[in-house]
Amino acid sequence: MALTIDFSGRVALITGGTKGVGRGIARRFADAGATVVVCARNLPDDLPADWTAFAVDLREPDEATGMIDAIVERFGRLDMLVNNAGGSPPSDTSTASANFAQKIVAVNLFSAMWCSQAANRHMQNQADGGSIVNIGSVSAERPAPTVAAYGAAKAGLANYTRTTGQEWLPKVRVNLVTVGMVRTELAHLHYGDEEGVRRTGAQIPIGRLAWPEEIGDACVYLSSPLASYVSGATIEVHGGGDWPPFLDTPFRDTGRA
């Protein structure tokens, strides 16, 4: 019998699901038959007609909780949550303001906490529980120059995942997808023109940047029965990770023994 993932009759919320990585994730849940709900502070006008969208600021716990309560009231359940909302513009670590750092931590860590708490409350009362997937970053695992607050927030999210991935069992599984570089509609802001995208991708062992839907594939797997014994875990979707710079350094005989 072929393995299939069928989310028919299931409701999935993807935060920040209106563009970029989040939209790619939402498309893959829709491909699997889920009822898709997305949210963002500002909603575009080109979302699929069968998606439900909320305009919310997830940094505010009351807005996050109110949205999830509204989803359950409308659809009768919430089966899957993907905490994707986040990001950070570059900033000099030595001069970044307290206000800037607080906003970055709020959108990348606290928003996931508020949504997860609200979703868990409902999922614990569902016969078949639910799944939460947090979107992390390779910046949590290495130095993150110019995005220090972002890296710190994502590191916190990784620990939050491991903790809730134990505490909320057996009804609710919580996992993390650690994301590397992804080609989105805003890639040019980070990597420049097409040549810049190509050269950046060439530095990754797999030879290219990820597509948003490839991040979605990992989220769909972790949310499915195929991952029924997986919780508190991390899947790294980064094309093999960064190529170690020392491998590109020519060997030089220093004359030392």
N, C-alpha and C positions, 0 to 999 in steps of 0.2 A: 504494500500500500504506500502510495506517495505521501510524503509529509507536506502538509499545507498549513497555512496560518490564515484563519478566517475569523475576523473580528465583527462579523455581522451581529447586530443587536448589542454591540458594545459601544461605550461612549469614551472618547479619548480627548483630553484637554492638553494642548501644546501651548505653553506660554511663549510669548514672542514668536508666535507661529505665522505671522503675516508676511515675513520676508526672510531672506537669507537662509541660514541653516534651519531655522524653525519652520519655515515654509516647506523646505524639502522634507523634513520629518513629518509634517502634517500630510503631505501628499502621499507618503508611504503608508501611513495609517489609513488614509482614504482608499488607497489601492487594496488594502487588506479588508475593506468593507466596513470599517469603523464609522460611527457617527463622529464627525470631527468638530471640535470647538477650539477656537484660537483666541488669543487676546494680545493686546498691545496698548500703549498709551494713545497712539494715533492709528486709526484704522484706514487702510487703503481702500480704494473703490473697485479693486479688481479681484476680490476674493471669489472663489467658486460659490455659486448660488446655494449649494447644499451644505456649506459650512456655516456654523454659528459663530459669531464674533462678539467679543466684549471689549469696550474701551475702558481700561483700568490702569491705575498706577499701583503695581504690585509691591512697591516699597511701603505702601500703607496697609497694615495688616487687616484693617476693617474692609478695605476694598477687595483684597485677595479672598478673605473669608466670605464676603458677600457674594462675590462672583461664583465661587464653588457651590455655595448654598443654592444660588439661582439655577445653576446647571442641574443639580440633583432635583430641584423642584420641577424643572421643565422636563427632564428626561427620565426621572425616576431612579437614576443611578449615575455613578461615575466609576468606570472600571480602570482607567489608565490615565496617569498624569505624567507628562514630560516637562520638567522644569528647565526650559531652554532660555528664558529671558535673561539677558545679561550683555556684557561687553564693556569696553573701556577705550576712550581715546588716549593717545600717548600723553604722558606728563612727566616732567622732571621730578624724580623721586625726592630730591633734596628740597624742593620748593612747593610741592603739591599742597594745596590748602586742606585744612581739616574738613571743610565743607565738601570739597571734591572727593576726598577719601571716603567720607561717610556715605555719599551717594553711590560710589562704586561698590562698596561693601554691601550696601542695602539692596541694590539691584541684582548683584551676583550671588549673594548668600542669603540675606534675610528674606527676599521675595520667595525663594525656594522653601525656606523654613515655614513661612506663613501658609503657602499653598499646600505644602506637604501635611502640616498639622490638620488643616481643614479637610483635605481629601482623606486622610487616614481616619478621621472621625466617622465619615460616611462609609468608607470601605470596610471598616471593622464590623459594621452592621449588615453588610451584604453577605449572602450565603457563600459566595465564592471569592470574597475579599477583593483584592485589587493589586495593581502594580504601579510603582513610582520609579521613574528614571530621571536622574539628574544629569545635566550636561556639564561636564568638567572641561578642563583644558590642560594641555601639556605645560602651560605656564605655572601650574600648581606643583610641578615636579622638578623644576629647574629654576635658575635665576631668571627674573622677568624684568629686565631693565626697561624703564619708561611705563611699565604697567604693574608696578609693585603691589598696589592695593588690589588690583584684579587678581594677580597670582595668589596673594594671601587669602582673598575671599574664596577662590576656587579650591585652595588647599583646605580651608575650613569646610567647604561643601563635601570634599572627599571624606573627611572624618564624620561629618553629619550623616553621610550615606552609610558608612560602616556601622555607626551607632544605631540608626533607625532600622537598618537592615537586619539587626538582631532584635531590637526591642519590639518591633511591630509584627513579627512573625507569631503565629503561622498564617495569619489572614492576609497580611500585606507584605509584599516583597519590595525592597528598595535597592536599586543598583545605580552605577555610575558609568557613563560613557565619557572617556577622556579623549577629547578631540584635538587633532593637529590642525594644519592649515587647510582651509576649505575655499574653493572657488565659488563666490557668490556674486550678486550683482554689484557689490561694493568692493570687489577684489582690487580694482584699480586704485582705490584710496590707500591700500597697503602695499601693493606690489608693482604699481605703475601700469604701463601699457601691456599689450599682449606679450612682448618680448620679456618684460619684467616678470609676468606670470610664468612664462615658460622657464626662465632662468631660476626662479624660486622653486618651481616644481622639480627641476632637474637636481636640486640639492637633496631631495627626499629619496630614500632608497627605491621606492616604487616608481619614481620618475615623474610624478605629477601631483597637483593638489587634489584633494578630495572633492567630490560633488556633494551637495547637501543631502541628496537622496541616499547616499552611502552611509551617512550618519543616521538617517532614518531607518535604514535596514537593521542596524544594531539595536536601535530603540524598539523596533517591532519585535525582534527576536526576544529581547529581555522582557517585553510585556506579554509574551505569548506563553502557552503551556509548554513549549519546548524548553523554556527556562524555569520550569516549575520548582527546581531544586537550587536555584541561583538567587542569593540575596546577600547584600552587603559586599558585592563584588564590583570589580572594575573591568571594563573592556576598553582597551586602547585602540582607537581608530585613527591612526596617524601615519599610515603608509610605511611602517617600519621605523618611524622616529627620525630624529635628526642624525645626519651623517656625522660621525666623530671627526672634528677638524684635523686631528693629528694624522689621520689616514691620508690626507692630502699634502702633508708636509714632506718634502723630499728628504730622504735619508742623507745625513751628512756625517762623515767620519771625523769626529772631533780629535782623534788621536789618543783619547783616553781609553784605558783598559776597561 
